Amino acid sequence: MEENLSIDEYKCPVTFTLSKIGGKWKPIILYLITKGVDRFGIMQRGIDGISKQMLTKQLRELEADGILNRKIYAEVPPRVEYSLTEVGKSLLPVIESMKRWGEANMTPPVEA
């Protein structure tokens, strides 16, 4: 039997997964959260090149997709912490596999 190779995200499980956690920033955000980085400022400092606007957008998308929880503490100044939902935790093997693949295949940059 031939597999359906449609790129429609609701027909292709790989495309669906990438629509939720793909891109330049989301895997990094998820990886940092697994390492205990749960605050916006620390996250921004840990991701080279991401703007505040982009980090906010990515966090909101991950929250809307049910991957992250956002908890606001009633303090002055307000404190916000992010954590993985059960759905987010189910992605940990995917993120860990990406990490292992990267470690196995990374090569130092060649200097000209």
C-alpha positions as CSV (number, residue, x, y, z in Angstrom):
1,M,0.0,0.0,0.0
2,E,1.4,3.4,-1.0
3,E,1.7,6.1,1.7
4,N,0.0,9.4,1.2
5,L,2.8,11.9,0.5
6,S,0.6,15.0,0.6
7,I,2.2,18.0,2.3
8,D,-1.1,19.1,3.9
9,E,-0.2,19.3,7.6
10,Y,-3.3,17.3,8.6
11,K,-2.4,14.4,6.2
12,C,1.4,14.2,6.8
13,P,2.5,13.7,10.4
14,V,6.0,15.1,9.7
15,T,4.6,18.3,8.2
16,F,2.2,18.6,11.2
17,T,5.0,18.2,13.7
18,L,7.2,20.7,11.9
19,S,4.2,23.2,11.8
20,K,4.2,23.0,15.6
21,I,7.9,22.9,16.5
22,G,9.8,23.7,13.3
23,G,11.6,26.8,12.4
24,K,14.7,28.5,13.6
25,W,13.7,29.2,17.2
26,K,11.1,26.8,18.5
27,P,13.4,23.8,18.9
28,I,16.0,26.0,20.7
29,I,13.3,27.4,23.0
30,L,12.1,23.9,23.8
31,Y,15.6,22.6,24.4
32,L,16.3,25.5,26.8
33,I,13.1,24.9,28.8
34,T,14.2,21.2,29.2
35,K,17.4,22.6,30.7
36,G,15.6,24.7,33.3
37,V,15.5,28.0,31.4
38,D,12.0,29.1,32.2
39,R,12.1,33.0,32.2
40,F,11.9,35.3,29.2
41,G,15.0,37.3,29.9
42,I,17.2,34.3,30.5
43,M,15.8,32.7,27.4
44,Q,16.5,35.7,25.3
45,R,20.1,35.9,26.5
46,G,20.5,32.2,25.8
47,I,19.3,32.4,22.2
48,D,21.8,34.3,20.1
49,G,20.2,36.6,17.5
50,I,16.5,36.4,18.6
51,S,14.6,39.7,19.1
52,K,12.2,40.3,22.0
53,Q,9.4,40.4,19.5
54,M,10.3,37.1,17.8
55,L,10.7,35.4,21.2
56,T,7.3,36.7,22.3
57,K,5.8,35.5,19.1
58,Q,7.3,32.0,19.3
59,L,6.4,31.6,23.0
60,R,2.8,32.6,22.2
61,E,2.6,30.1,19.3
62,L,3.9,27.3,21.5
63,E,1.4,28.2,24.2
64,A,-1.5,28.4,21.7
65,D,-0.5,25.0,20.4
66,G,-0.7,23.5,23.9
67,I,3.0,22.8,24.1
68,L,3.9,25.4,26.8
69,N,2.3,26.7,30.0
70,R,2.7,30.3,30.9
71,K,2.4,31.2,34.6
72,I,2.2,34.8,35.7
73,Y,3.2,35.6,39.3
74,A,1.5,38.6,40.9
75,E,4.7,40.3,42.0
76,V,6.3,43.7,41.4
77,P,7.8,43.5,38.9
78,P,5.6,40.7,37.4
79,R,7.3,37.4,36.9
80,V,6.4,35.0,34.1
81,E,7.6,31.4,33.9
82,Y,7.2,28.9,31.1
83,S,6.9,25.1,31.4
84,L,6.1,22.2,29.2
85,T,2.6,20.8,29.1
86,E,2.0,17.1,28.9
87,V,1.9,17.5,25.1
88,G,5.2,19.4,25.3
89,K,6.8,16.7,27.4
90,S,5.8,14.2,24.8
91,L,8.1,16.1,22.4
92,L,11.2,15.5,24.6
93,P,12.3,12.4,22.7
94,V,12.1,14.4,19.4
95,I,14.2,17.2,20.8
96,E,16.7,14.8,22.4
97,S,17.0,13.0,19.0
98,M,17.7,16.3,17.3
99,K,20.4,17.0,19.9
100,R,22.0,13.6,19.5
101,W,22.0,13.9,15.7
102,G,23.5,17.4,15.9
103,E,26.2,16.2,18.2
104,A,27.1,13.3,15.9
105,N,27.1,15.4,12.8
106,M,28.5,18.8,13.8
107,T,31.8,19.8,12.4
108,P,33.7,22.9,13.4
109,P,33.5,25.8,11.0
110,V,36.3,25.8,8.4
111,E,38.3,29.0,8.6
112,A,39.2,30.6,5.3
